[in-house]
Amino acid sequence: MELPKDLTIDTLNLGYKNLTKIPDLSKYTNLTYLYLNNNRITKIENVPQSLKRLDLSNNKITKIENLPLNLTYLDLINNQIIKIENLPQSLIELYLVNNQIQKIENLP
């Protein structure tokens, strides 16, 4: 899969790409909206700290981790999350429908 050449973009849609991992997006320093929905991603990693909105719905994620500190929107609908943890204080919207949640810790 080829990423955009323009490193100044603020929105990137990588939904429906059959990804199993999040590609290294560290060079996209202006990225604020990232859509990774409907893939086969198992781990949250390689997401830029500049993100405000992250959509990881319909993946295979089991743990909430490595989130940007200024994230305000997080969609993890239809994943395999068991425990709600490690949420940034800046979070305003959180979507977790259709997970296997058994424990909630430290909500912002």
Phi and psi restraints in degrees (range 20) as a CNS / XPLOR table:
assign (resid 1 and name C) (resid 2 and name N)
       (resid 2 and name CA) (resid 2 and name C) 1.0 -100.8 20.0 2
assign (resid 2 and name N) (resid 2 and name CA)
       (resid 2 and name C) (resid 3 and name N) 1.0 131.7 20.0 2
assign (resid 2 and name C) (resid 3 and name N)
       (resid 3 and name CA) (resid 3 and name C) 1.0 -88.2 20.0 2
assign (resid 3 and name N) (resid 3 and name CA)
       (resid 3 and name C) (resid 4 and name N) 1.0 157.5 20.0 2
assign (resid 3 and name C) (resid 4 and name N)
       (resid 4 and name CA) (resid 4 and name C) 1.0 -60.1 20.0 2
assign (resid 4 and name N) (resid 4 and name CA)
       (resid 4 and name C) (resid 5 and name N) 1.0 145.1 20.0 2
assign (resid 4 and name C) (resid 5 and name N)
       (resid 5 and name CA) (resid 5 and name C) 1.0 -76.8 20.0 2
assign (resid 5 and name N) (resid 5 and name CA)
       (resid 5 and name C) (resid 6 and name N) 1.0 -26.8 20.0 2
assign (resid 5 and name C) (resid 6 and name N)
       (resid 6 and name CA) (resid 6 and name C) 1.0 -75.9 20.0 2
assign (resid 6 and name N) (resid 6 and name CA)
       (resid 6 and name C) (resid 7 and name N) 1.0 106.9 20.0 2
assign (resid 6 and name C) (resid 7 and name N)
       (resid 7 and name CA) (resid 7 and name C) 1.0 -81.0 20.0 2
assign (resid 7 and name N) (resid 7 and name CA)
       (resid 7 and name C) (resid 8 and name N) 1.0 -1.7 20.0 2
assign (resid 7 and name C) (resid 8 and name N)
       (resid 8 and name CA) (resid 8 and name C) 1.0 -97.8 20.0 2
assign (resid 8 and name N) (resid 8 and name CA)
       (resid 8 and name C) (resid 9 and name N) 1.0 3.2 20.0 2
assign (resid 8 and name C) (resid 9 and name N)
       (resid 9 and name CA) (resid 9 and name C) 1.0 -61.0 20.0 2
assign (resid 9 and name N) (resid 9 and name CA)
       (resid 9 and name C) (resid 10 and name N) 1.0 151.2 20.0 2
assign (resid 9 and name C) (resid 10 and name N)
       (resid 10 and name CA) (resid 10 and name C) 1.0 -108.0 20.0 2
assign (resid 10 and name N) (resid 10 and name CA)
       (resid 10 and name C) (resid 11 and name N) 1.0 -11.1 20.0 2
assign (resid 10 and name C) (resid 11 and name N)
       (resid 11 and name CA) (resid 11 and name C) 1.0 -131.4 20.0 2
assign (resid 11 and name N) (resid 11 and name CA)
       (resid 11 and name C) (resid 12 and name N) 1.0 134.8 20.0 2
assign (resid 11 and name C) (resid 12 and name N)
       (resid 12 and name CA) (resid 12 and name C) 1.0 -138.3 20.0 2
assign (resid 12 and name N) (resid 12 and name CA)
       (resid 12 and name C) (resid 13 and name N) 1.0 125.0 20.0 2
assign (resid 12 and name C) (resid 13 and name N)
       (resid 13 and name CA) (resid 13 and name C) 1.0 -110.2 20.0 2
assign (resid 13 and name N) (resid 13 and name CA)
       (resid 13 and name C) (resid 14 and name N) 1.0 110.0 20.0 2
assign (resid 13 and name C) (resid 14 and name N)
       (resid 14 and name CA) (resid 14 and name C) 1.0 -116.6 20.0 2
assign (resid 14 and name N) (resid 14 and name CA)
       (resid 14 and name C) (resid 15 and name N) 1.0 28.9 20.0 2
assign (resid 14 and name C) (resid 15 and name N)
       (resid 15 and name CA) (resid 15 and name C) 1.0 -72.3 20.0 2
assign (resid 15 and name N) (resid 15 and name CA)
       (resid 15 and name C) (resid 16 and name N) 1.0 151.1 20.0 2
assign (resid 15 and name C) (resid 16 and name N)
       (resid 16 and name CA) (resid 16 and name C) 1.0 59.0 20.0 2
assign (resid 16 and name N) (resid 16 and name CA)
       (resid 16 and name C) (resid 17 and name N) 1.0 38.3 20.0 2
assign (resid 16 and name C) (resid 17 and name N)
       (resid 17 and name CA) (resid 17 and name C) 1.0 -109.4 20.0 2
assign (resid 17 and name N) (resid 17 and name CA)
       (resid 17 and name C) (resid 18 and name N) 1.0 4.2 20.0 2
assign (resid 17 and name C) (resid 18 and name N)
       (resid 18 and name CA) (resid 18 and name C) 1.0 62.1 20.0 2
assign (resid 18 and name N) (resid 18 and name CA)
       (resid 18 and name C) (resid 19 and name N) 1.0 31.1 20.0 2
assign (resid 18 and name C) (resid 19 and name N)
       (resid 19 and name CA) (resid 19 and name C) 1.0 -74.5 20.0 2
assign (resid 19 and name N) (resid 19 and name CA)
       (resid 19 and name C) (resid 20 and name N) 1.0 142.8 20.0 2
assign (resid 19 and name C) (resid 20 and name N)
       (resid 20 and name CA) (resid 20 and name C) 1.0 -106.1 20.0 2
assign (resid 20 and name N) (resid 20 and name CA)
       (resid 20 and name C) (resid 21 and name N) 1.0 -16.6 20.0 2
assign (resid 20 and name C) (resid 21 and name N)
       (resid 21 and name CA) (resid 21 and name C) 1.0 -137.4 20.0 2
assign (resid 21 and name N) (resid 21 and name CA)
       (resid 21 and name C) (resid 22 and name N) 1.0 154.1 20.0 2
assign (resid 21 and name C) (resid 22 and name N)
       (resid 22 and name CA) (resid 22 and name C) 1.0 -80.4 20.0 2
assign (resid 22 and name N) (resid 22 and name CA)
       (resid 22 and name C) (resid 23 and name N) 1.0 125.1 20.0 2
assign (resid 22 and name C) (resid 23 and name N)
       (resid 23 and name CA) (resid 23 and name C) 1.0 -67.5 20.0 2
assign (resid 23 and name N) (resid 23 and name CA)
       (resid 23 and name C) (resid 24 and name N) 1.0 161.9 20.0 2
assign (resid 23 and name C) (resid 24 and name N)
       (resid 24 and name CA) (resid 24 and name C) 1.0 -69.0 20.0 2
assign (resid 24 and name N) (resid 24 and name CA)
       (resid 24 and name C) (resid 25 and name N) 1.0 113.7 20.0 2
assign (resid 24 and name C) (resid 25 and name N)
       (resid 25 and name CA) (resid 25 and name C) 1.0 -113.1 20.0 2
assign (resid 25 and name N) (resid 25 and name CA)
       (resid 25 and name C) (resid 26 and name N) 1.0 17.2 20.0 2
assign (resid 25 and name C) (resid 26 and name N)
       (resid 26 and name CA) (resid 26 and name C) 1.0 -62.0 20.0 2
assign (resid 26 and name N) (resid 26 and name CA)
       (resid 26 and name C) (resid 27 and name N) 1.0 -24.4 20.0 2
assign (resid 26 and name C) (resid 27 and name N)
       (resid 27 and name CA) (resid 27 and name C) 1.0 -78.2 20.0 2
assign (resid 27 and name N) (resid 27 and name CA)
       (resid 27 and name C) (resid 28 and name N) 1.0 -13.6 20.0 2
assign (resid 27 and name C) (resid 28 and name N)
       (resid 28 and name CA) (resid 28 and name C) 1.0 -90.0 20.0 2
assign (resid 28 and name N) (resid 28 and name CA)
       (resid 28 and name C) (resid 29 and name N) 1.0 76.7 20.0 2
assign (resid 28 and name C) (resid 29 and name N)
       (resid 29 and name CA) (resid 29 and name C) 1.0 -74.6 20.0 2
assign (resid 29 and name N) (resid 29 and name CA)
       (resid 29 and name C) (resid 30 and name N) 1.0 -13.4 20.0 2
assign (resid 29 and name C) (resid 30 and name N)
       (resid 30 and name CA) (resid 30 and name C) 1.0 -99.3 20.0 2
assign (resid 30 and name N) (resid 30 and name CA)
       (resid 30 and name C) (resid 31 and name N) 1.0 1.4 20.0 2
assign (resid 30 and name C) (resid 31 and name N)
       (resid 31 and name CA) (resid 31 and name C) 1.0 -65.9 20.0 2
assign (resid 31 and name N) (resid 31 and name CA)
       (resid 31 and name C) (resid 32 and name N) 1.0 121.9 20.0 2
assign (resid 31 and name C) (resid 32 and name N)
       (resid 32 and name CA) (resid 32 and name C) 1.0 -118.3 20.0 2
assign (resid 32 and name N) (resid 32 and name CA)
       (resid 32 and name C) (resid 33 and name N) 1.0 -23.4 20.0 2
assign (resid 32 and name C) (resid 33 and name N)
       (resid 33 and name CA) (resid 33 and name C) 1.0 -122.2 20.0 2
assign (resid 33 and name N) (resid 33 and name CA)
       (resid 33 and name C) (resid 34 and name N) 1.0 121.4 20.0 2
assign (resid 33 and name C) (resid 34 and name N)
       (resid 34 and name CA) (resid 34 and name C) 1.0 -130.7 20.0 2
assign (resid 34 and name N) (resid 34 and name CA)
       (resid 34 and name C) (resid 35 and name N) 1.0 122.0 20.0 2
assign (resid 34 and name C) (resid 35 and name N)
       (resid 35 and name CA) (resid 35 and name C) 1.0 -112.5 20.0 2
assign (resid 35 and name N) (resid 35 and name CA)
       (resid 35 and name C) (resid 36 and name N) 1.0 115.8 20.0 2
assign (resid 35 and name C) (resid 36 and name N)
       (resid 36 and name CA) (resid 36 and name C) 1.0 -125.3 20.0 2
assign (resid 36 and name N) (resid 36 and name CA)
       (resid 36 and name C) (resid 37 and name N) 1.0 27.4 20.0 2
assign (resid 36 and name C) (resid 37 and name N)
       (resid 37 and name CA) (resid 37 and name C) 1.0 -69.4 20.0 2
assign (resid 37 and name N) (resid 37 and name CA)
       (resid 37 and name C) (resid 38 and name N) 1.0 154.1 20.0 2
assign (resid 37 and name C) (resid 38 and name N)
       (resid 38 and name CA) (resid 38 and name C) 1.0 57.3 20.0 2
assign (resid 38 and name N) (resid 38 and name CA)
       (resid 38 and name C) (resid 39 and name N) 1.0 53.9 20.0 2
assign (resid 38 and name C) (resid 39 and name N)
       (resid 39 and name CA) (resid 39 and name C) 1.0 -126.0 20.0 2
assign (resid 39 and name N) (resid 39 and name CA)
       (resid 39 and name C) (resid 40 and name N) 1.0 -157.1 20.0 2
assign (resid 39 and name C) (resid 40 and name N)
       (resid 40 and name CA) (resid 40 and name C) 1.0 -127.7 20.0 2
assign (resid 40 and name N) (resid 40 and name CA)
       (resid 40 and name C) (resid 41 and name N) 1.0 33.9 20.0 2
assign (resid 40 and name C) (resid 41 and name N)
       (resid 41 and name CA) (resid 41 and name C) 1.0 -70.2 20.0 2
assign (resid 41 and name N) (resid 41 and name CA)
       (resid 41 and name C) (resid 42 and name N) 1.0 136.4 20.0 2
assign (resid 41 and name C) (resid 42 and name N)
       (resid 42 and name CA) (resid 42 and name C) 1.0 -110.3 20.0 2
assign (resid 42 and name N) (resid 42 and name CA)
       (resid 42 and name C) (resid 43 and name N) 1.0 -16.3 20.0 2
assign (resid 42 and name C) (resid 43 and name N)
       (resid 43 and name CA) (resid 43 and name C) 1.0 -141.1 20.0 2
assign (resid 43 and name N) (resid 43 and name CA)
       (resid 43 and name C) (resid 44 and name N) 1.0 139.3 20.0 2
assign (resid 43 and name C) (resid 44 and name N)
       (resid 44 and name CA) (resid 44 and name C) 1.0 -84.3 20.0 2
assign (resid 44 and name N) (resid 44 and name CA)
       (resid 44 and name C) (resid 45 and name N) 1.0 114.4 20.0 2
assign (resid 44 and name C) (resid 45 and name N)
       (resid 45 and name CA) (resid 45 and name C) 1.0 -159.4 20.0 2
assign (resid 45 and name N) (resid 45 and name CA)
       (resid 45 and name C) (resid 46 and name N) 1.0 163.6 20.0 2
assign (resid 45 and name C) (resid 46 and name N)
       (resid 46 and name CA) (resid 46 and name C) 1.0 61.7 20.0 2
assign (resid 46 and name N) (resid 46 and name CA)
       (resid 46 and name C) (resid 47 and name N) 1.0 25.9 20.0 2
assign (resid 46 and name C) (resid 47 and name N)
       (resid 47 and name CA) (resid 47 and name C) 1.0 -94.9 20.0 2
assign (resid 47 and name N) (resid 47 and name CA)
       (resid 47 and name C) (resid 48 and name N) 1.0 134.0 20.0 2
assign (resid 47 and name C) (resid 48 and name N)
       (resid 48 and name CA) (resid 48 and name C) 1.0 -62.9 20.0 2
assign (resid 48 and name N) (resid 48 and name CA)
       (resid 48 and name C) (resid 49 and name N) 1.0 145.3 20.0 2
assign (resid 48 and name C) (resid 49 and name N)
       (resid 49 and name CA) (resid 49 and name C) 1.0 -68.9 20.0 2
assign (resid 49 and name N) (resid 49 and name CA)
       (resid 49 and name C) (resid 50 and name N) 1.0 -14.9 20.0 2
assign (resid 49 and name C) (resid 50 and name N)
       (resid 50 and name CA) (resid 50 and name C) 1.0 -77.2 20.0 2
assign (resid 50 and name N) (resid 50 and name CA)
       (resid 50 and name C) (resid 51 and name N) 1.0 -9.1 20.0 2
assign (resid 50 and name C) (resid 51 and name N)
       (resid 51 and name CA) (resid 51 and name C) 1.0 -63.7 20.0 2
assign (resid 51 and name N) (resid 51 and name CA)
       (resid 51 and name C) (resid 52 and name N) 1.0 139.5 20.0 2
assign (resid 51 and name C) (resid 52 and name N)
       (resid 52 and name CA) (resid 52 and name C) 1.0 -110.4 20.0 2
assign (resid 52 and name N) (resid 52 and name CA)
       (resid 52 and name C) (resid 53 and name N) 1.0 -30.6 20.0 2
assign (resid 52 and name C) (resid 53 and name N)
       (resid 53 and name CA) (resid 53 and name C) 1.0 -131.1 20.0 2
assign (resid 53 and name N) (resid 53 and name CA)
       (resid 53 and name C) (resid 54 and name N) 1.0 127.8 20.0 2
assign (resid 53 and name C) (resid 54 and name N)
       (resid 54 and name CA) (resid 54 and name C) 1.0 -134.8 20.0 2
assign (resid 54 and name N) (resid 54 and name CA)
       (resid 54 and name C) (resid 55 and name N) 1.0 121.3 20.0 2
assign (resid 54 and name C) (resid 55 and name N)
       (resid 55 and name CA) (resid 55 and name C) 1.0 -112.6 20.0 2
assign (resid 55 and name N) (resid 55 and name CA)
       (resid 55 and name C) (resid 56 and name N) 1.0 109.7 20.0 2
assign (resid 55 and name C) (resid 56 and name N)
       (resid 56 and name CA) (resid 56 and name C) 1.0 -120.3 20.0 2
assign (resid 56 and name N) (resid 56 and name CA)
       (resid 56 and name C) (resid 57 and name N) 1.0 28.9 20.0 2
assign (resid 56 and name C) (resid 57 and name N)
       (resid 57 and name CA) (resid 57 and name C) 1.0 -66.1 20.0 2
assign (resid 57 and name N) (resid 57 and name CA)
       (resid 57 and name C) (resid 58 and name N) 1.0 151.5 20.0 2
assign (resid 57 and name C) (resid 58 and name N)
       (resid 58 and name CA) (resid 58 and name C) 1.0 58.8 20.0 2
assign (resid 58 and name N) (resid 58 and name CA)
       (resid 58 and name C) (resid 59 and name N) 1.0 55.7 20.0 2
assign (resid 58 and name C) (resid 59 and name N)
       (resid 59 and name CA) (resid 59 and name C) 1.0 -129.4 20.0 2
assign (resid 59 and name N) (resid 59 and name CA)
       (resid 59 and name C) (resid 60 and name N) 1.0 -156.1 20.0 2
assign (resid 59 and name C) (resid 60 and name N)
       (resid 60 and name CA) (resid 60 and name C) 1.0 -127.9 20.0 2
assign (resid 60 and name N) (resid 60 and name CA)
       (resid 60 and name C) (resid 61 and name N) 1.0 34.5 20.0 2
assign (resid 60 and name C) (resid 61 and name N)
       (resid 61 and name CA) (resid 61 and name C) 1.0 -73.3 20.0 2
assign (resid 61 and name N) (resid 61 and name CA)
       (resid 61 and name C) (resid 62 and name N) 1.0 135.4 20.0 2
assign (resid 61 and name C) (resid 62 and name N)
       (resid 62 and name CA) (resid 62 and name C) 1.0 -110.0 20.0 2
assign (resid 62 and name N) (resid 62 and name CA)
       (resid 62 and name C) (resid 63 and name N) 1.0 -18.7 20.0 2
assign (resid 62 and name C) (resid 63 and name N)
       (resid 63 and name CA) (resid 63 and name C) 1.0 -139.6 20.0 2
assign (resid 63 and name N) (resid 63 and name CA)
       (resid 63 and name C) (resid 64 and name N) 1.0 139.0 20.0 2
assign (resid 63 and name C) (resid 64 and name N)
       (resid 64 and name CA) (resid 64 and name C) 1.0 -87.7 20.0 2
assign (resid 64 and name N) (resid 64 and name CA)
       (resid 64 and name C) (resid 65 and name N) 1.0 117.0 20.0 2
assign (resid 64 and name C) (resid 65 and name N)
       (resid 65 and name CA) (resid 65 and name C) 1.0 -160.6 20.0 2
assign (resid 65 and name N) (resid 65 and name CA)
       (resid 65 and name C) (resid 66 and name N) 1.0 165.2 20.0 2
assign (resid 65 and name C) (resid 66 and name N)
       (resid 66 and name CA) (resid 66 and name C) 1.0 57.3 20.0 2
assign (resid 66 and name N) (resid 66 and name CA)
       (resid 66 and name C) (resid 67 and name N) 1.0 37.4 20.0 2
assign (resid 66 and name C) (resid 67 and name N)
       (resid 67 and name CA) (resid 67 and name C) 1.0 -87.8 20.0 2
assign (resid 67 and name N) (resid 67 and name CA)
       (resid 67 and name C) (resid 68 and name N) 1.0 147.1 20.0 2
assign (resid 67 and name C) (resid 68 and name N)
       (resid 68 and name CA) (resid 68 and name C) 1.0 -62.7 20.0 2
assign (resid 68 and name N) (resid 68 and name CA)
       (resid 68 and name C) (resid 69 and name N) 1.0 144.8 20.0 2
assign (resid 68 and name C) (resid 69 and name N)
       (resid 69 and name CA) (resid 69 and name C) 1.0 -67.9 20.0 2
assign (resid 69 and name N) (resid 69 and name CA)
       (resid 69 and name C) (resid 70 and name N) 1.0 -24.6 20.0 2
assign (resid 69 and name C) (resid 70 and name N)
       (resid 70 and name CA) (resid 70 and name C) 1.0 -102.9 20.0 2
assign (resid 70 and name N) (resid 70 and name CA)
       (resid 70 and name C) (resid 71 and name N) 1.0 15.1 20.0 2
assign (resid 70 and name C) (resid 71 and name N)
       (resid 71 and name CA) (resid 71 and name C) 1.0 -63.4 20.0 2
assign (resid 71 and name N) (resid 71 and name CA)
       (resid 71 and name C) (resid 72 and name N) 1.0 132.9 20.0 2
assign (resid 71 and name C) (resid 72 and name N)
       (resid 72 and name CA) (resid 72 and name C) 1.0 -112.6 20.0 2
assign (resid 72 and name N) (resid 72 and name CA)
       (resid 72 and name C) (resid 73 and name N) 1.0 -18.5 20.0 2
assign (resid 72 and name C) (resid 73 and name N)
       (resid 73 and name CA) (resid 73 and name C) 1.0 -135.6 20.0 2
assign (resid 73 and name N) (resid 73 and name CA)
       (resid 73 and name C) (resid 74 and name N) 1.0 127.4 20.0 2
assign (resid 73 and name C) (resid 74 and name N)
       (resid 74 and name CA) (resid 74 and name C) 1.0 -138.0 20.0 2
assign (resid 74 and name N) (resid 74 and name CA)
       (resid 74 and name C) (resid 75 and name N) 1.0 121.7 20.0 2
assign (resid 74 and name C) (resid 75 and name N)
       (resid 75 and name CA) (resid 75 and name C) 1.0 -114.2 20.0 2
assign (resid 75 and name N) (resid 75 and name CA)
       (resid 75 and name C) (resid 76 and name N) 1.0 112.8 20.0 2
assign (resid 75 and name C) (resid 76 and name N)
       (resid 76 and name CA) (resid 76 and name C) 1.0 -123.0 20.0 2
assign (resid 76 and name N) (resid 76 and name CA)
       (resid 76 and name C) (resid 77 and name N) 1.0 29.6 20.0 2
assign (resid 76 and name C) (resid 77 and name N)
       (resid 77 and name CA) (resid 77 and name C) 1.0 -60.1 20.0 2
assign (resid 77 and name N) (resid 77 and name CA)
       (resid 77 and name C) (resid 78 and name N) 1.0 142.3 20.0 2
assign (resid 77 and name C) (resid 78 and name N)
       (resid 78 and name CA) (resid 78 and name C) 1.0 58.0 20.0 2
assign (resid 78 and name N) (resid 78 and name CA)
       (resid 78 and name C) (resid 79 and name N) 1.0 57.6 20.0 2
assign (resid 78 and name C) (resid 79 and name N)
       (resid 79 and name CA) (resid 79 and name C) 1.0 -125.3 20.0 2
assign (resid 79 and name N) (resid 79 and name CA)
       (resid 79 and name C) (resid 80 and name N) 1.0 -156.9 20.0 2
assign (resid 79 and name C) (resid 80 and name N)
       (resid 80 and name CA) (resid 80 and name C) 1.0 -127.0 20.0 2
assign (resid 80 and name N) (resid 80 and name CA)
       (resid 80 and name C) (resid 81 and name N) 1.0 39.0 20.0 2
assign (resid 80 and name C) (resid 81 and name N)
       (resid 81 and name CA) (resid 81 and name C) 1.0 -71.9 20.0 2
assign (resid 81 and name N) (resid 81 and name CA)
       (resid 81 and name C) (resid 82 and name N) 1.0 131.4 20.0 2
assign (resid 81 and name C) (resid 82 and name N)
       (resid 82 and name CA) (resid 82 and name C) 1.0 -104.4 20.0 2
assign (resid 82 and name N) (resid 82 and name CA)
       (resid 82 and name C) (resid 83 and name N) 1.0 -34.6 20.0 2
assign (resid 82 and name C) (resid 83 and name N)
       (resid 83 and name CA) (resid 83 and name C) 1.0 -130.4 20.0 2
assign (resid 83 and name N) (resid 83 and name CA)
       (resid 83 and name C) (resid 84 and name N) 1.0 130.9 20.0 2
assign (resid 83 and name C) (resid 84 and name N)
       (resid 84 and name CA) (resid 84 and name C) 1.0 -90.4 20.0 2
assign (resid 84 and name N) (resid 84 and name CA)
       (resid 84 and name C) (resid 85 and name N) 1.0 117.3 20.0 2
assign (resid 84 and name C) (resid 85 and name N)
       (resid 85 and name CA) (resid 85 and name C) 1.0 -159.3 20.0 2
assign (resid 85 and name N) (resid 85 and name CA)
       (resid 85 and name C) (resid 86 and name N) 1.0 170.1 20.0 2
assign (resid 85 and name C) (resid 86 and name N)
       (resid 86 and name CA) (resid 86 and name C) 1.0 59.0 20.0 2
assign (resid 86 and name N) (resid 86 and name CA)
       (resid 86 and name C) (resid 87 and name N) 1.0 35.3 20.0 2
assign (resid 86 and name C) (resid 87 and name N)
       (resid 87 and name CA) (resid 87 and name C) 1.0 -86.8 20.0 2
assign (resid 87 and name N) (resid 87 and name CA)
       (resid 87 and name C) (resid 88 and name N) 1.0 137.3 20.0 2
assign (resid 87 and name C) (resid 88 and name N)
       (resid 88 and name CA) (resid 88 and name C) 1.0 -69.9 20.0 2
assign (resid 88 and name N) (resid 88 and name CA)
       (resid 88 and name C) (resid 89 and name N) 1.0 148.7 20.0 2
assign (resid 88 and name C) (resid 89 and name N)
       (resid 89 and name CA) (resid 89 and name C) 1.0 -63.2 20.0 2
assign (resid 89 and name N) (resid 89 and name CA)
       (resid 89 and name C) (resid 90 and name N) 1.0 -24.0 20.0 2
assign (resid 89 and name C) (resid 90 and name N)
       (resid 90 and name CA) (resid 90 and name C) 1.0 -76.7 20.0 2
assign (resid 90 and name N) (resid 90 and name CA)
       (resid 90 and name C) (resid 91 and name N) 1.0 -10.9 20.0 2
assign (resid 90 and name C) (resid 91 and name N)
       (resid 91 and name CA) (resid 91 and name C) 1.0 -62.1 20.0 2
assign (resid 91 and name N) (resid 91 and name CA)
       (resid 91 and name C) (resid 92 and name N) 1.0 129.4 20.0 2
assign (resid 91 and name C) (resid 92 and name N)
       (resid 92 and name CA) (resid 92 and name C) 1.0 -110.7 20.0 2
assign (resid 92 and name N) (resid 92 and name CA)
       (resid 92 and name C) (resid 93 and name N) 1.0 -41.0 20.0 2
assign (resid 92 and name C) (resid 93 and name N)
       (resid 93 and name CA) (resid 93 and name C) 1.0 -120.2 20.0 2
assign (resid 93 and name N) (resid 93 and name CA)
       (resid 93 and name C) (resid 94 and name N) 1.0 130.9 20.0 2
assign (resid 93 and name C) (resid 94 and name N)
       (resid 94 and name CA) (resid 94 and name C) 1.0 -137.8 20.0 2
assign (resid 94 and name N) (resid 94 and name CA)
       (resid 94 and name C) (resid 95 and name N) 1.0 127.1 20.0 2
assign (resid 94 and name C) (resid 95 and name N)
       (resid 95 and name CA) (resid 95 and name C) 1.0 -122.5 20.0 2
assign (resid 95 and name N) (resid 95 and name CA)
       (resid 95 and name C) (resid 96 and name N) 1.0 120.0 20.0 2
assign (resid 95 and name C) (resid 96 and name N)
       (resid 96 and name CA) (resid 96 and name C) 1.0 -133.0 20.0 2
assign (resid 96 and name N) (resid 96 and name CA)
       (resid 96 and name C) (resid 97 and name N) 1.0 22.4 20.0 2
assign (resid 96 and name C) (resid 97 and name N)
       (resid 97 and name CA) (resid 97 and name C) 1.0 -60.6 20.0 2
assign (resid 97 and name N) (resid 97 and name CA)
       (resid 97 and name C) (resid 98 and name N) 1.0 146.1 20.0 2
assign (resid 97 and name C) (resid 98 and name N)
       (resid 98 and name CA) (resid 98 and name C) 1.0 59.0 20.0 2
assign (resid 98 and name N) (resid 98 and name CA)
       (resid 98 and name C) (resid 99 and name N) 1.0 54.8 20.0 2
assign (resid 98 and name C) (resid 99 and name N)
       (resid 99 and name CA) (resid 99 and name C) 1.0 -122.2 20.0 2
assign (resid 99 and name N) (resid 99 and name CA)
       (resid 99 and name C) (resid 100 and name N) 1.0 -172.0 20.0 2
assign (resid 99 and name C) (resid 100 and name N)
       (resid 100 and name CA) (resid 100 and name C) 1.0 -118.1 20.0 2
assign (resid 100 and name N) (resid 100 and name CA)
       (resid 100 and name C) (resid 101 and name N) 1.0 47.5 20.0 2
assign (resid 100 and name C) (resid 101 and name N)
       (resid 101 and name CA) (resid 101 and name C) 1.0 -64.9 20.0 2
assign (resid 101 and name N) (resid 101 and name CA)
       (resid 101 and name C) (resid 102 and name N) 1.0 128.6 20.0 2
assign (resid 101 and name C) (resid 102 and name N)
       (resid 102 and name CA) (resid 102 and name C) 1.0 -120.8 20.0 2
assign (resid 102 and name N) (resid 102 and name CA)
       (resid 102 and name C) (resid 103 and name N) 1.0 -18.6 20.0 2
assign (resid 102 and name C) (resid 103 and name N)
       (resid 103 and name CA) (resid 103 and name C) 1.0 -147.7 20.0 2
assign (resid 103 and name N) (resid 103 and name CA)
       (resid 103 and name C) (resid 104 and name N) 1.0 139.4 20.0 2
assign (resid 103 and name C) (resid 104 and name N)
       (resid 104 and name CA) (resid 104 and name C) 1.0 -121.3 20.0 2
assign (resid 104 and name N) (resid 104 and name CA)
       (resid 104 and name C) (resid 105 and name N) 1.0 128.1 20.0 2
assign (resid 104 and name C) (resid 105 and name N)
       (resid 105 and name CA) (resid 105 and name C) 1.0 -133.1 20.0 2
assign (resid 105 and name N) (resid 105 and name CA)
       (resid 105 and name C) (resid 106 and name N) 1.0 137.8 20.0 2
assign (resid 105 and name C) (resid 106 and name N)
       (resid 106 and name CA) (resid 106 and name C) 1.0 51.7 20.0 2
assign (resid 106 and name N) (resid 106 and name CA)
       (resid 106 and name C) (resid 107 and name N) 1.0 59.8 20.0 2
assign (resid 106 and name C) (resid 107 and name N)
       (resid 107 and name CA) (resid 107 and name C) 1.0 -70.4 20.0 2
assign (resid 107 and name N) (resid 107 and name CA)
       (resid 107 and name C) (resid 108 and name N) 1.0 142.5 20.0 2
